[in-house]
């Protein structure tokens, strides 16, 4: 084998990429709440790296809308009702198209993963475990988005959904909402298994509208 034909070892992730993934995991898991402040030096100390890669990761998260920059560091933004409604509008534009594309291209292995996620969500619902239910919902969503070949579309949907994670956690905490989501997911899994793009797209519209309605009702009660 010629030297040029030898397989190349995968490059290790950069320090800034590792810091980015670490911070994004904290945001997605709910360990960082609305208004919470992040300080470069503290994060660098936790990760055992210099402040430069941490700063790069934080600035990337700011650019993507996950954080805002302040004179005293960075913080998780406090979203207004209008901000959240804007995200719902974007989801309504993007997710039906993505679901239709996913139904076209989804694999049998991915459909099985959807079934496992639904089963896990049903178990969590029965036991009243809201945290486990939310994790299962996230896994279901991540699986079908993984079937979308348009990576920019999938990434945009993930980013906007991530920005309202705390809202989604709150709206999914109630047992009635959980039952409704499980019913939708069963229908969506069937549409994906049948590669029915029209049905998948229609269900995505209904899911977003239901989530928006739940948010509006919860806001009105405050």
Secondary structure, DSSP 8 states (H G I E B T S, - for coil): --GGGS--------HHHHHHHHHHHHHHHT-S-TT-EE-HHHHHHHHTS-HHHHHHHHHHHHHTTSEEEETTEEEE----HHHHHHHHHHHHHHHHHHHHHHHHH--HHHHHHHHHHHHHHHHHHHHT-HHHHHHHHHHHHHHHHTT-S-HHHHHHHHHHHHHTHHHHHHHTSSHHHHHHHHHHHHHHHHHHHTT-HHHHHHHHHHHHHHHHHHHHHHHHH-
